Amino acid sequence: MMVLIVEADATIRRSVETTLVVWGYKVLTTSDRAQAWEVLEREGPPLLVVLGTLNEAGAAVRLCQDIRKRKDGGDVYILLLAGSKQEITEGTEAGADDFVSDPSDLHELRIRLHGGRRMAELRDELSRARETIRYQLHHDPLTGVWNRVAIIEILQRELARAEREGAQVAVYMAGLDGLKTINDVYGHAAGDHVVRVAARRMRSSLRPYDELGRYAGGIFLMVVPGCYGRSALKQAERLQACISAYPIEIPPAGKLPQEREGPAAMAVTISLGVTIGTGHNAAEALLGAVEDAVDRARSAGVNRIEESRIPQGPSEL
């Protein structure tokens, strides 16, 4: 584990560094608060900090406070090298986890470091688990794009932004044509593969700040800020083309027809609904409009685009 030693006294700093290296730790050393903060601001900072005495009055306490204010500050374990009861009290009140009153007591230092290492590792594991859960709560497990709840929340947020800025938001709904047939003929694994490939292609056709979510089954919802009028329809055509331009290969597995030995290359298309919203429109109204547009596109045939227009005035609640 990487340990950051923050100590102004060069003799103490070198002594602690040498000891920790012998015990198998990777060590970084700094002599003041500014240097320490620069290290902690890097990507993948040390999760175990050994904090001693600094030349500037109150600097160690402020560093503890600064660490705890960070988004990931709760994951960092702070071990004080403190020489007085006042330093111990001030440091622990500022957020330090533990202390060693005498850095020359190697037995105590090793025990405290071992406890700090275990605690830092547990905090890191817990933080990673939280991130995994947060990701799973907001992303579709099959495609990795936003799930239904998340993409609707994004639509609501973009509508609120549009109201503040007097802007407009294009909303697209894309339904994969013939997905049920693909599932019936080739199996659901093949259908899942087609859904994943379609999601990747649509994502590549959007701008980095446009949002894509899986709305249901083979239906995707896209929120595209600042796009309206003819440009909105042009974007719909690009989405349509990115799916239909190249066949999607289905691996030779599952329910592939027996006469077919290699992968099946299938032409896949989408039916698209388009609508434009402002901050005056409720998300529910836009979703209803774009769902209606998709239904009309499918009723008229595959690989079509239909637009729904809704009133651009205040929506009734």
C-alpha positions in Angstrom: 0.0 0.0 0.0 1.1 3.6 -0.7 1.7 5.8 2.3 2.1 9.5 2.3 4.3 10.9 5.1 3.8 14.6 5.9 6.5 15.8 8.3 8.5 19.0 8.4 11.4 17.6 10.5 13.7 16.0 8.0 15.3 13.6 10.5 11.9 12.2 11.6 10.7 12.1 8.0 13.6 10.0 6.8 13.5 7.7 9.8 9.8 6.9 9.4 10.3 6.6 5.6 13.1 4.1 6.0 11.1 2.1 8.6 8.0 1.9 6.4 10.0 0.8 3.4 11.6 -2.0 5.4 8.0 -3.1 6.4 7.0 -3.3 2.8 5.1 -0.1 2.3 5.5 2.2 -0.8 6.2 5.7 0.5 5.9 9.3 -0.7 7.2 12.1 1.5 6.3 15.8 1.8 7.4 18.5 4.2 4.4 20.9 4.1 0.7 21.1 3.6 0.8 22.5 0.1 3.0 19.6 -1.1 0.8 17.1 0.6 -2.3 18.5 -1.0 -0.7 18.3 -4.4 -0.1 14.6 -3.9 -3.6 14.0 -2.7 -5.1 15.8 -5.7 -3.5 13.3 -8.1 -5.4 10.5 -9.6 -5.3 7.4 -7.3 -3.9 9.2 -4.2 -2.5 7.4 -1.2 -5.3 6.1 1.2 -3.0 6.1 4.2 -1.5 9.4 5.5 1.1 9.6 8.3 0.8 13.2 9.5 3.4 14.7 11.7 4.4 18.2 12.8 4.4 21.0 10.2 6.2 24.3 10.5 3.2 26.5 9.8 1.0 26.8 12.9 -2.3 24.9 12.5 -1.3 23.4 9.1 -1.7 19.8 10.2 -5.2 20.5 11.5 -6.2 22.3 8.3 -4.8 19.4 6.2 -7.0 17.0 8.1 -10.0 19.2 7.6 -9.2 19.6 3.9 -8.9 15.8 3.4 -12.3 15.2 5.1 -14.0 17.8 2.8 -12.9 15.9 -0.3 -15.5 13.8 -2.1 -13.4 10.7 -1.3 -11.9 12.1 1.9 -13.7 9.5 4.0 -11.7 6.8 2.4 -8.3 8.2 3.6 -6.9 7.0 6.9 -5.0 9.6 8.8 -2.5 8.5 11.4 -1.0 11.3 13.6 2.5 11.5 14.8 1.7 13.7 17.7 3.8 14.7 20.7 1.3 16.4 23.0 -2.2 15.9 24.2 -3.3 19.2 22.6 -2.0 18.0 19.2 -3.8 14.7 19.6 -7.0 16.5 20.6 -6.9 19.0 17.8 -6.0 16.4 15.2 -8.7 13.9 16.1 -11.3 16.6 16.2 -10.2 17.7 12.7 -10.7 14.2 11.4 -7.6 12.1 12.2 -8.4 8.4 12.8 -5.6 7.4 15.2 -2.3 8.6 16.6 1.2 7.5 17.7 2.5 9.7 20.5 6.1 8.6 20.1 7.3 7.9 16.5 10.4 6.2 17.8 8.3 3.5 19.4 8.4 1.1 16.4 6.2 -1.5 18.0 3.3 0.9 18.5 3.9 2.5 15.1 3.7 -0.9 13.3 0.5 -1.9 15.1 -1.1 1.4 14.3 -0.1 1.3 10.7 -1.3 -2.3 10.4 -4.7 -1.2 11.7 -4.8 1.8 9.5 -3.9 -0.3 6.4 -6.8 -2.7 7.1 -9.2 0.2 7.7 -8.1 2.0 4.5 -8.5 -1.2 2.5 -11.9 -1.8 3.9 -13.0 1.8 3.2 -11.7 1.4 -0.4 -13.6 -1.8 -0.9 -16.7 -0.2 0.5 -16.2 2.8 -1.8 -15.9 0.6 -4.9 -19.0 -1.4 -3.9 -20.9 1.9 -3.6 -19.8 3.0 -7.0 -20.8 -0.4 -8.5 -24.2 -0.2 -6.9 -24.6 3.4 -8.1 -23.7 2.4 -11.6 -26.1 -0.6 -11.6 -28.9 1.7 -10.3 -28.6 4.0 -13.3 -27.4 1.8 -16.2 -28.9 -0.9 -18.3 -27.1 -4.2 -17.6 -27.3 -5.4 -21.2 -26.1 -2.3 -23.1 -24.4 -0.2 -20.5 -26.4 2.9 -21.5 -28.7 4.7 -19.1 -31.7 2.7 -17.9 -35.3 3.9 -18.1 -35.4 5.7 -14.8 -32.1 7.5 -15.4 -32.9 8.7 -18.9 -36.2 10.1 -17.8 -34.5 11.9 -15.0 -32.0 13.3 -17.5 -34.9 14.5 -19.7 -36.5 16.3 -16.7 -33.1 17.9 -15.9 -32.6 19.1 -19.5 -36.1 20.5 -19.6 -35.4 22.5 -16.5 -32.2 23.8 -18.1 -34.1 24.7 -21.3 -36.5 26.7 -19.2 -33.7 28.7 -17.6 -31.9 29.3 -20.9 -34.9 29.7 -23.2 -33.7 26.7 -25.3 -35.2 23.6 -26.8 -34.6 19.9 -26.5 -35.0 17.2 -29.1 -36.4 13.9 -27.9 -36.0 10.7 -30.0 -37.4 7.3 -29.5 -36.0 4.5 -31.6 -37.6 1.0 -31.8 -35.7 -1.9 -33.4 -37.8 -3.3 -36.2 -38.4 -7.1 -36.2 -36.7 -7.8 -32.8 -39.4 -10.3 -31.9 -38.7 -12.2 -35.2 -35.0 -12.2 -34.4 -35.7 -13.7 -30.9 -38.1 -16.3 -32.3 -35.8 -17.4 -35.2 -32.3 -17.1 -33.7 -33.0 -17.1 -30.0 -32.9 -14.4 -27.3 -29.1 -14.4 -27.1 -29.1 -13.2 -30.7 -31.7 -10.6 -29.9 -29.6 -9.4 -27.0 -26.6 -9.1 -29.3 -28.6 -7.0 -31.8 -29.7 -4.7 -29.0 -26.2 -4.2 -27.8 -24.8 -3.5 -31.3 -27.6 -1.1 -32.0 -26.9 0.8 -28.7 -23.2 1.1 -29.6 -24.1 2.4 -33.1 -26.6 5.0 -31.8 -24.1 6.2 -29.1 -21.5 6.7 -31.7 -23.9 8.8 -33.8 -24.6 11.2 -30.9 -22.6 14.1 -29.5 -20.7 13.4 -26.2 -23.2 15.5 -24.3 -26.3 13.9 -25.8 -27.8 11.2 -23.7 -29.0 7.7 -24.7 -31.0 5.3 -22.6 -32.8 1.9 -23.0 -36.4 2.7 -22.5 -37.8 -0.9 -22.8 -36.8 -4.1 -24.7 -35.6 -2.9 -28.1 -36.7 0.7 -27.6 -34.2 3.5 -26.9 -34.8 7.1 -25.8 -32.4 9.9 -26.7 -32.2 13.4 -25.2 -30.5 15.9 -27.5 -30.2 19.5 -26.1 -30.1 22.5 -28.5 -31.4 20.5 -31.5 -34.6 21.5 -33.2 -36.2 22.2 -36.6 -34.5 20.8 -39.6 -31.4 19.8 -37.6 -33.5 17.5 -35.4 -34.8 15.6 -38.5 -31.2 15.5 -39.9 -30.1 13.9 -36.6 -33.0 11.4 -36.9 -31.8 10.4 -40.4 -28.2 9.9 -39.1 -29.5 7.7 -36.3 -31.5 5.7 -38.9 -28.5 5.3 -41.2 -26.1 4.3 -38.4 -28.3 1.2 -37.8 -29.2 0.2 -41.3 -26.0 1.1 -43.1 -24.3 -2.2 -42.2 -25.8 -5.6 -41.4 -25.3 -7.0 -37.8 -23.6 -10.3 -37.6 -25.2 -12.8 -35.3 -22.7 -15.4 -33.9 -23.3 -19.0 -34.8 -25.0 -20.1 -31.5 -28.4 -20.8 -30.1 -31.2 -21.2 -32.6 -29.4 -20.5 -35.9 -30.9 -22.4 -38.7 -29.1 -25.8 -39.2 -28.2 -25.1 -42.8 -26.2 -22.0 -41.7 -22.7 -22.8 -40.6 -21.2 -19.3 -40.1 -22.5 -16.1 -38.5 -25.7 -14.7 -39.9 -25.5 -11.1 -41.2 -28.8 -9.4 -40.7 -30.0 -6.1 -42.0 -31.6 -4.3 -39.0 -33.6 -1.1 -39.1 -35.3 1.3 -36.6 -38.5 3.1 -36.5 -38.0 6.6 -35.1 -40.2 9.1 -33.4 -39.1 12.7 -32.9 -40.5 15.6 -30.9 -39.2 19.0 -29.7 -39.7 20.2 -26.1 -39.1 23.4 -24.2 -39.0 24.1 -20.5 -42.7 24.7 -20.6 -43.4 21.0 -21.5 -43.6 18.3 -18.9 -41.5 15.2 -19.5 -44.6 13.0 -19.5 -46.1 15.0 -22.4 -42.9 14.6 -24.5 -42.7 10.9 -23.8 -46.4 10.5 -24.8 -45.8 12.4 -28.0 -42.6 10.6 -29.0 -44.2 7.2 -28.2 -47.1 8.1 -30.5 -44.7 9.0 -33.2 -43.0 5.6 -33.0 -46.3 3.9 -33.2 -47.2 5.8 -36.3 -43.8 5.0 -37.9 -44.3 1.3 -37.3 -47.8 1.3 -38.5 -46.7 2.9 -41.8 -43.9 0.4 -42.3 -40.3 -0.2 -41.0 -37.3 2.1 -41.2 -39.4 5.3 -41.0 -39.3 8.6 -39.1 -42.4 10.3 -37.8 -42.5 13.6 -36.0 -45.0 14.7 -33.2 -45.6 18.3 -32.5 -46.9 19.4 -29.1 -48.0 22.8 -28.0 -45.1 25.0 -26.9 -47.0 26.7 -24.0 -47.2 26.0 -20.3 -48.4 22.4 -19.7 -51.4 21.8 -17.5 -50.8 19.8 -14.4 
